[in-house]
Amino acid sequence: MRFFLSVLLITLLSALAEYFFPWWSVAVVSFLAALLVGGKPGKAFLMGFFGVGLLWLTDALLHDIANEHILSTRMASLFHLSNYTLFIAVTVLIGGLVGGLAARAGALLKPAPKD
């Protein structure tokens, strides 16, 4: 349950951060969330990956549907991709990797508990 709440927290705070700051602010949000929430680095990576990936998927679909796939189709042809769906998938993958790697770095920075 904590995992899903963390993903939702990253998604919502990243959306707020992207509204006011540059695109890479999602990395700062993921880093801080993993640093504060803690957990293992593998789970932190998935937390950041799904959080930012979900945000970028939602954002890409909202903009893509609004303009009837015109821009994404042209961008897909520019990058020699077969269709606009693949372009959106690559976009989500890049966003997820940014969030995941930042969250993993935050989890690795947190000191291990002393026994």
CNS distance restraints for C-alpha pairs under 8 A (distance, minus, plus):
assign (resid   1 and name CA) (resid   5 and name CA) 6.34 0.50 0.50
assign (resid   2 and name CA) (resid   6 and name CA) 6.05 0.50 0.50
assign (resid   3 and name CA) (resid   7 and name CA) 6.25 0.50 0.50
assign (resid   3 and name CA) (resid  43 and name CA) 7.96 0.50 0.50
assign (resid   3 and name CA) (resid  47 and name CA) 6.69 0.50 0.50
assign (resid   4 and name CA) (resid   8 and name CA) 6.15 0.50 0.50
assign (resid   4 and name CA) (resid  47 and name CA) 7.95 0.50 0.50
assign (resid   5 and name CA) (resid   9 and name CA) 6.00 0.50 0.50
assign (resid   6 and name CA) (resid  10 and name CA) 6.10 0.50 0.50
assign (resid   6 and name CA) (resid  33 and name CA) 7.53 0.50 0.50
assign (resid   6 and name CA) (resid  37 and name CA) 7.73 0.50 0.50
assign (resid   6 and name CA) (resid  47 and name CA) 6.64 0.50 0.50
assign (resid   6 and name CA) (resid  51 and name CA) 7.97 0.50 0.50
assign (resid   7 and name CA) (resid  11 and name CA) 6.12 0.50 0.50
assign (resid   7 and name CA) (resid  47 and name CA) 5.27 0.50 0.50
assign (resid   7 and name CA) (resid  48 and name CA) 6.81 0.50 0.50
assign (resid   7 and name CA) (resid  50 and name CA) 6.42 0.50 0.50
assign (resid   7 and name CA) (resid  51 and name CA) 4.57 0.50 0.50
assign (resid   8 and name CA) (resid  12 and name CA) 6.13 0.50 0.50
assign (resid   8 and name CA) (resid  51 and name CA) 6.41 0.50 0.50
assign (resid   9 and name CA) (resid  13 and name CA) 5.99 0.50 0.50
assign (resid   9 and name CA) (resid  51 and name CA) 7.78 0.50 0.50
assign (resid  10 and name CA) (resid  14 and name CA) 5.71 0.50 0.50
assign (resid  10 and name CA) (resid  29 and name CA) 6.59 0.50 0.50
assign (resid  10 and name CA) (resid  30 and name CA) 6.07 0.50 0.50
assign (resid  10 and name CA) (resid  33 and name CA) 6.83 0.50 0.50
assign (resid  10 and name CA) (resid  47 and name CA) 7.96 0.50 0.50
assign (resid  10 and name CA) (resid  48 and name CA) 6.94 0.50 0.50
assign (resid  10 and name CA) (resid  51 and name CA) 5.29 0.50 0.50
assign (resid  10 and name CA) (resid  52 and name CA) 6.94 0.50 0.50
assign (resid  11 and name CA) (resid  15 and name CA) 6.16 0.50 0.50
assign (resid  11 and name CA) (resid  51 and name CA) 4.68 0.50 0.50
assign (resid  11 and name CA) (resid  52 and name CA) 5.80 0.50 0.50
assign (resid  11 and name CA) (resid  54 and name CA) 6.90 0.50 0.50
assign (resid  11 and name CA) (resid  55 and name CA) 5.60 0.50 0.50
assign (resid  12 and name CA) (resid  16 and name CA) 6.35 0.50 0.50
assign (resid  12 and name CA) (resid  55 and name CA) 7.98 0.50 0.50
assign (resid  13 and name CA) (resid  17 and name CA) 6.04 0.50 0.50
assign (resid  13 and name CA) (resid  29 and name CA) 6.78 0.50 0.50
assign (resid  14 and name CA) (resid  18 and name CA) 5.94 0.50 0.50
assign (resid  14 and name CA) (resid  25 and name CA) 7.10 0.50 0.50
assign (resid  14 and name CA) (resid  26 and name CA) 4.94 0.50 0.50
assign (resid  14 and name CA) (resid  29 and name CA) 6.05 0.50 0.50
assign (resid  14 and name CA) (resid  30 and name CA) 7.80 0.50 0.50
assign (resid  14 and name CA) (resid  52 and name CA) 7.10 0.50 0.50
assign (resid  14 and name CA) (resid  55 and name CA) 7.62 0.50 0.50
assign (resid  15 and name CA) (resid  19 and name CA) 6.29 0.50 0.50
assign (resid  15 and name CA) (resid  26 and name CA) 7.91 0.50 0.50
assign (resid  15 and name CA) (resid  55 and name CA) 6.83 0.50 0.50
assign (resid  16 and name CA) (resid  20 and name CA) 6.90 0.50 0.50
assign (resid  17 and name CA) (resid  21 and name CA) 5.65 0.50 0.50
assign (resid  17 and name CA) (resid  22 and name CA) 7.95 0.50 0.50
assign (resid  17 and name CA) (resid  25 and name CA) 6.05 0.50 0.50
assign (resid  17 and name CA) (resid  26 and name CA) 6.83 0.50 0.50
assign (resid  17 and name CA) (resid  29 and name CA) 7.73 0.50 0.50
assign (resid  18 and name CA) (resid  22 and name CA) 5.95 0.50 0.50
assign (resid  18 and name CA) (resid  23 and name CA) 5.66 0.50 0.50
assign (resid  18 and name CA) (resid  24 and name CA) 7.93 0.50 0.50
assign (resid  18 and name CA) (resid  25 and name CA) 6.28 0.50 0.50
assign (resid  18 and name CA) (resid  26 and name CA) 6.85 0.50 0.50
assign (resid  21 and name CA) (resid  25 and name CA) 6.24 0.50 0.50
assign (resid  24 and name CA) (resid  28 and name CA) 7.25 0.50 0.50
assign (resid  25 and name CA) (resid  29 and name CA) 6.37 0.50 0.50
assign (resid  26 and name CA) (resid  30 and name CA) 6.10 0.50 0.50
assign (resid  26 and name CA) (resid  52 and name CA) 6.89 0.50 0.50
assign (resid  26 and name CA) (resid  98 and name CA) 7.82 0.50 0.50
assign (resid  26 and name CA) (resid  99 and name CA) 6.37 0.50 0.50
assign (resid  27 and name CA) (resid  31 and name CA) 5.99 0.50 0.50
assign (resid  27 and name CA) (resid  98 and name CA) 6.09 0.50 0.50
assign (resid  27 and name CA) (resid  99 and name CA) 5.17 0.50 0.50
assign (resid  27 and name CA) (resid 102 and name CA) 5.26 0.50 0.50
assign (resid  27 and name CA) (resid 103 and name CA) 7.46 0.50 0.50
assign (resid  28 and name CA) (resid  32 and name CA) 6.14 0.50 0.50
assign (resid  28 and name CA) (resid 102 and name CA) 7.11 0.50 0.50
assign (resid  29 and name CA) (resid  33 and name CA) 6.03 0.50 0.50
assign (resid  30 and name CA) (resid  34 and name CA) 6.15 0.50 0.50
assign (resid  30 and name CA) (resid  48 and name CA) 5.54 0.50 0.50
assign (resid  30 and name CA) (resid  99 and name CA) 5.63 0.50 0.50
assign (resid  30 and name CA) (resid 100 and name CA) 7.42 0.50 0.50
assign (resid  30 and name CA) (resid 102 and name CA) 5.82 0.50 0.50
assign (resid  30 and name CA) (resid 103 and name CA) 4.82 0.50 0.50
assign (resid  30 and name CA) (resid 106 and name CA) 7.73 0.50 0.50
assign (resid  31 and name CA) (resid  35 and name CA) 6.11 0.50 0.50
assign (resid  31 and name CA) (resid  99 and name CA) 7.81 0.50 0.50
assign (resid  31 and name CA) (resid 102 and name CA) 4.85 0.50 0.50
assign (resid  31 and name CA) (resid 103 and name CA) 4.39 0.50 0.50
assign (resid  31 and name CA) (resid 104 and name CA) 7.35 0.50 0.50
assign (resid  31 and name CA) (resid 105 and name CA) 6.56 0.50 0.50
assign (resid  31 and name CA) (resid 106 and name CA) 4.57 0.50 0.50
assign (resid  31 and name CA) (resid 107 and name CA) 7.67 0.50 0.50
assign (resid  32 and name CA) (resid  36 and name CA) 6.06 0.50 0.50
assign (resid  32 and name CA) (resid 103 and name CA) 7.49 0.50 0.50
assign (resid  32 and name CA) (resid 106 and name CA) 6.39 0.50 0.50
assign (resid  33 and name CA) (resid  37 and name CA) 5.84 0.50 0.50
assign (resid  33 and name CA) (resid  38 and name CA) 7.95 0.50 0.50
assign (resid  33 and name CA) (resid 103 and name CA) 7.15 0.50 0.50
assign (resid  33 and name CA) (resid 106 and name CA) 7.68 0.50 0.50
assign (resid  34 and name CA) (resid  38 and name CA) 5.31 0.50 0.50
assign (resid  34 and name CA) (resid  39 and name CA) 7.48 0.50 0.50
assign (resid  34 and name CA) (resid  44 and name CA) 5.91 0.50 0.50
assign (resid  34 and name CA) (resid  48 and name CA) 7.93 0.50 0.50
assign (resid  34 and name CA) (resid 103 and name CA) 5.12 0.50 0.50
assign (resid  34 and name CA) (resid 104 and name CA) 7.16 0.50 0.50
assign (resid  34 and name CA) (resid 106 and name CA) 5.17 0.50 0.50
assign (resid  34 and name CA) (resid 107 and name CA) 5.24 0.50 0.50
assign (resid  35 and name CA) (resid 103 and name CA) 7.58 0.50 0.50
assign (resid  35 and name CA) (resid 106 and name CA) 4.59 0.50 0.50
assign (resid  35 and name CA) (resid 107 and name CA) 5.29 0.50 0.50
assign (resid  35 and name CA) (resid 109 and name CA) 7.10 0.50 0.50
assign (resid  35 and name CA) (resid 110 and name CA) 5.96 0.50 0.50
assign (resid  38 and name CA) (resid  44 and name CA) 7.60 0.50 0.50
assign (resid  38 and name CA) (resid 107 and name CA) 5.73 0.50 0.50
assign (resid  38 and name CA) (resid 110 and name CA) 7.04 0.50 0.50
assign (resid  39 and name CA) (resid  43 and name CA) 6.75 0.50 0.50
assign (resid  39 and name CA) (resid  44 and name CA) 6.53 0.50 0.50
assign (resid  39 and name CA) (resid 107 and name CA) 6.58 0.50 0.50
assign (resid  40 and name CA) (resid  44 and name CA) 6.17 0.50 0.50
assign (resid  40 and name CA) (resid 107 and name CA) 6.57 0.50 0.50
assign (resid  40 and name CA) (resid 108 and name CA) 7.99 0.50 0.50
assign (resid  41 and name CA) (resid  45 and name CA) 6.10 0.50 0.50
assign (resid  41 and name CA) (resid 103 and name CA) 7.81 0.50 0.50
assign (resid  41 and name CA) (resid 104 and name CA) 5.01 0.50 0.50
assign (resid  41 and name CA) (resid 105 and name CA) 7.69 0.50 0.50
assign (resid  41 and name CA) (resid 107 and name CA) 5.24 0.50 0.50
assign (resid  41 and name CA) (resid 108 and name CA) 6.08 0.50 0.50
assign (resid  42 and name CA) (resid  46 and name CA) 6.48 0.50 0.50
assign (resid  42 and name CA) (resid 104 and name CA) 6.96 0.50 0.50
assign (resid  43 and name CA) (resid  47 and name CA) 6.01 0.50 0.50
assign (resid  44 and name CA) (resid  48 and name CA) 6.21 0.50 0.50
assign (resid  44 and name CA) (resid 100 and name CA) 7.08 0.50 0.50
assign (resid  44 and name CA) (resid 103 and name CA) 5.41 0.50 0.50
assign (resid  44 and name CA) (resid 104 and name CA) 5.30 0.50 0.50
assign (resid  44 and name CA) (resid 107 and name CA) 6.28 0.50 0.50
assign (resid  45 and name CA) (resid  49 and name CA) 5.94 0.50 0.50
assign (resid  45 and name CA) (resid  99 and name CA) 7.59 0.50 0.50
assign (resid  45 and name CA) (resid 100 and name CA) 4.15 0.50 0.50
assign (resid  45 and name CA) (resid 101 and name CA) 6.04 0.50 0.50
assign (resid  45 and name CA) (resid 102 and name CA) 7.69 0.50 0.50
assign (resid  45 and name CA) (resid 103 and name CA) 5.46 0.50 0.50
assign (resid  45 and name CA) (resid 104 and name CA) 4.79 0.50 0.50
assign (resid  46 and name CA) (resid  50 and name CA) 5.92 0.50 0.50
assign (resid  46 and name CA) (resid 100 and name CA) 6.05 0.50 0.50
assign (resid  47 and name CA) (resid  51 and name CA) 5.96 0.50 0.50
assign (resid  47 and name CA) (resid 100 and name CA) 6.81 0.50 0.50
assign (resid  47 and name CA) (resid 103 and name CA) 7.32 0.50 0.50
assign (resid  48 and name CA) (resid  52 and name CA) 5.99 0.50 0.50
assign (resid  48 and name CA) (resid  53 and name CA) 7.97 0.50 0.50
assign (resid  48 and name CA) (resid  96 and name CA) 6.85 0.50 0.50
assign (resid  48 and name CA) (resid  99 and name CA) 4.50 0.50 0.50
assign (resid  48 and name CA) (resid 100 and name CA) 4.13 0.50 0.50
assign (resid  48 and name CA) (resid 101 and name CA) 7.44 0.50 0.50
assign (resid  48 and name CA) (resid 102 and name CA) 7.25 0.50 0.50
assign (resid  48 and name CA) (resid 103 and name CA) 5.30 0.50 0.50
assign (resid  48 and name CA) (resid 104 and name CA) 7.82 0.50 0.50
assign (resid  49 and name CA) (resid  53 and name CA) 5.65 0.50 0.50
assign (resid  49 and name CA) (resid  95 and name CA) 7.50 0.50 0.50
assign (resid  49 and name CA) (resid  96 and name CA) 4.00 0.50 0.50
assign (resid  49 and name CA) (resid  97 and name CA) 5.85 0.50 0.50
assign (resid  49 and name CA) (resid  98 and name CA) 7.40 0.50 0.50
assign (resid  49 and name CA) (resid  99 and name CA) 5.17 0.50 0.50
assign (resid  49 and name CA) (resid 100 and name CA) 4.12 0.50 0.50
assign (resid  49 and name CA) (resid 101 and name CA) 7.80 0.50 0.50
assign (resid  50 and name CA) (resid  54 and name CA) 5.70 0.50 0.50
assign (resid  50 and name CA) (resid  96 and name CA) 6.28 0.50 0.50
assign (resid  50 and name CA) (resid 100 and name CA) 7.74 0.50 0.50
assign (resid  51 and name CA) (resid  55 and name CA) 6.42 0.50 0.50
assign (resid  51 and name CA) (resid  96 and name CA) 7.45 0.50 0.50
assign (resid  51 and name CA) (resid  99 and name CA) 7.32 0.50 0.50
assign (resid  52 and name CA) (resid  56 and name CA) 6.10 0.50 0.50
assign (resid  52 and name CA) (resid  95 and name CA) 5.90 0.50 0.50
assign (resid  52 and name CA) (resid  96 and name CA) 5.29 0.50 0.50
assign (resid  52 and name CA) (resid  98 and name CA) 7.87 0.50 0.50
assign (resid  52 and name CA) (resid  99 and name CA) 5.48 0.50 0.50
assign (resid  52 and name CA) (resid 100 and name CA) 7.90 0.50 0.50
assign (resid  53 and name CA) (resid  57 and name CA) 5.95 0.50 0.50
assign (resid  53 and name CA) (resid  92 and name CA) 5.13 0.50 0.50
assign (resid  53 and name CA) (resid  93 and name CA) 6.74 0.50 0.50
assign (resid  53 and name CA) (resid  95 and name CA) 5.51 0.50 0.50
assign (resid  53 and name CA) (resid  96 and name CA) 4.30 0.50 0.50
assign (resid  53 and name CA) (resid  99 and name CA) 7.68 0.50 0.50
assign (resid  54 and name CA) (resid  58 and name CA) 6.11 0.50 0.50
assign (resid  54 and name CA) (resid  92 and name CA) 7.64 0.50 0.50
assign (resid  55 and name CA) (resid  59 and name CA) 6.09 0.50 0.50
assign (resid  56 and name CA) (resid  60 and name CA) 5.83 0.50 0.50
assign (resid  56 and name CA) (resid  91 and name CA) 7.37 0.50 0.50
assign (resid  56 and name CA) (resid  92 and name CA) 5.67 0.50 0.50
assign (resid  56 and name CA) (resid  95 and name CA) 6.43 0.50 0.50
assign (resid  57 and name CA) (resid  61 and name CA) 6.03 0.50 0.50
assign (resid  57 and name CA) (resid  88 and name CA) 7.36 0.50 0.50
assign (resid  57 and name CA) (resid  91 and name CA) 7.85 0.50 0.50
assign (resid  57 and name CA) (resid  92 and name CA) 5.61 0.50 0.50
assign (resid  58 and name CA) (resid  62 and name CA) 6.08 0.50 0.50
assign (resid  59 and name CA) (resid  63 and name CA) 6.28 0.50 0.50
assign (resid  60 and name CA) (resid  64 and name CA) 5.83 0.50 0.50
assign (resid  60 and name CA) (resid  88 and name CA) 6.72 0.50 0.50
assign (resid  61 and name CA) (resid  65 and name CA) 5.83 0.50 0.50
assign (resid  61 and name CA) (resid  88 and name CA) 7.92 0.50 0.50
assign (resid  62 and name CA) (resid  66 and name CA) 6.16 0.50 0.50
assign (resid  63 and name CA) (resid  67 and name CA) 6.56 0.50 0.50
assign (resid  64 and name CA) (resid  68 and name CA) 6.13 0.50 0.50
assign (resid  64 and name CA) (resid  69 and name CA) 5.03 0.50 0.50
assign (resid  64 and name CA) (resid  70 and name CA) 7.56 0.50 0.50
assign (resid  64 and name CA) (resid  71 and name CA) 7.26 0.50 0.50
assign (resid  64 and name CA) (resid  72 and name CA) 6.62 0.50 0.50
assign (resid  65 and name CA) (resid  69 and name CA) 6.02 0.50 0.50
assign (resid  67 and name CA) (resid  71 and name CA) 7.24 0.50 0.50
assign (resid  69 and name CA) (resid  73 and name CA) 5.89 0.50 0.50
assign (resid  69 and name CA) (resid  84 and name CA) 7.14 0.50 0.50
assign (resid  70 and name CA) (resid  74 and name CA) 6.36 0.50 0.50
assign (resid  71 and name CA) (resid  75 and name CA) 6.11 0.50 0.50
assign (resid  72 and name CA) (resid  76 and name CA) 5.93 0.50 0.50
assign (resid  72 and name CA) (resid  84 and name CA) 5.22 0.50 0.50
assign (resid  72 and name CA) (resid  87 and name CA) 6.82 0.50 0.50
assign (resid  72 and name CA) (resid  88 and name CA) 7.49 0.50 0.50
assign (resid  73 and name CA) (resid  77 and name CA) 6.32 0.50 0.50
assign (resid  73 and name CA) (resid  83 and name CA) 6.35 0.50 0.50
assign (resid  73 and name CA) (resid  84 and name CA) 4.71 0.50 0.50
assign (resid  74 and name CA) (resid  78 and name CA) 6.21 0.50 0.50
assign (resid  74 and name CA) (resid  84 and name CA) 7.99 0.50 0.50
assign (resid  75 and name CA) (resid  79 and name CA) 6.36 0.50 0.50
assign (resid  75 and name CA) (resid  84 and name CA) 7.69 0.50 0.50
assign (resid  75 and name CA) (resid  87 and name CA) 7.43 0.50 0.50
assign (resid  76 and name CA) (resid  80 and name CA) 6.07 0.50 0.50
assign (resid  76 and name CA) (resid  81 and name CA) 4.90 0.50 0.50
assign (resid  76 and name CA) (resid  82 and name CA) 6.86 0.50 0.50
assign (resid  76 and name CA) (resid  83 and name CA) 5.99 0.50 0.50
assign (resid  76 and name CA) (resid  84 and name CA) 5.47 0.50 0.50
assign (resid  76 and name CA) (resid  86 and name CA) 7.55 0.50 0.50
assign (resid  76 and name CA) (resid  87 and name CA) 5.39 0.50 0.50
assign (resid  77 and name CA) (resid  81 and name CA) 5.68 0.50 0.50
assign (resid  77 and name CA) (resid  82 and name CA) 7.08 0.50 0.50
assign (resid  77 and name CA) (resid  83 and name CA) 7.43 0.50 0.50
assign (resid  81 and name CA) (resid  86 and name CA) 6.70 0.50 0.50
assign (resid  81 and name CA) (resid  87 and name CA) 6.73 0.50 0.50
assign (resid  82 and name CA) (resid  86 and name CA) 7.05 0.50 0.50
assign (resid  83 and name CA) (resid  87 and name CA) 6.83 0.50 0.50
assign (resid  84 and name CA) (resid  88 and name CA) 6.32 0.50 0.50
assign (resid  85 and name CA) (resid  89 and name CA) 6.23 0.50 0.50
assign (resid  86 and name CA) (resid  90 and name CA) 6.19 0.50 0.50
assign (resid  87 and name CA) (resid  91 and name CA) 6.26 0.50 0.50
assign (resid  88 and name CA) (resid  92 and name CA) 6.21 0.50 0.50
assign (resid  89 and name CA) (resid  93 and name CA) 6.12 0.50 0.50
assign (resid  90 and name CA) (resid  94 and name CA) 6.18 0.50 0.50
assign (resid  91 and name CA) (resid  95 and name CA) 6.29 0.50 0.50
assign (resid  92 and name CA) (resid  96 and name CA) 5.95 0.50 0.50
assign (resid  93 and name CA) (resid  97 and name CA) 6.11 0.50 0.50
assign (resid  94 and name CA) (resid  98 and name CA) 6.29 0.50 0.50
assign (resid  95 and name CA) (resid  99 and name CA) 6.27 0.50 0.50
assign (resid  96 and name CA) (resid 100 and name CA) 5.82 0.50 0.50
assign (resid  97 and name CA) (resid 101 and name CA) 5.86 0.50 0.50
assign (resid  98 and name CA) (resid 102 and name CA) 6.18 0.50 0.50
assign (resid  99 and name CA) (resid 103 and name CA) 6.08 0.50 0.50
assign (resid 100 and name CA) (resid 104 and name CA) 6.09 0.50 0.50
assign (resid 101 and name CA) (resid 105 and name CA) 6.17 0.50 0.50
assign (resid 102 and name CA) (resid 106 and name CA) 6.30 0.50 0.50
assign (resid 103 and name CA) (resid 107 and name CA) 6.22 0.50 0.50
assign (resid 104 and name CA) (resid 108 and name CA) 6.11 0.50 0.50
assign (resid 105 and name CA) (resid 109 and name CA) 6.13 0.50 0.50
assign (resid 106 and name CA) (resid 110 and name CA) 6.61 0.50 0.50
